[in-house]
Amino acid sequence: MKNTGGKAGSEVVQLYVKDLLATVSRPIIELKGFQKVYLKAGESKNIMIEVPVKELKFLDEKMIWVVEKGTYRIMVGNSSKNLPLKQNIEIE
């Protein structure tokens, strides 16, 4: 993340996940982590938001907590409407 402005500021970096091959009805995207970042004018900082695999669990139709195998899309931005960073991952 980089503050390209002339003043110090802050931003909330948000990480969303989408199960691309869900076998049950799921939310379109789910917020799984966030971090507020403070940057001085011109400052850059690498941000890490860890999401353990267990955070991908959901209640299936039998009311059992499961993590489905398959493809998940990780999306990062400053709101659910602005997610410029995207990467697919595979859960086995």
Buried (B, 14 or more C-beta within 10 A) or exposed (E): BEBEEEEEEEBEBBBBBBBEEEEEEEEEBBEBBBEEBEBEEEEEEEEEEEBEEEEBEBEEEEEEEBBBEBEBBBBBBBEEEEBEEEEEEEEE
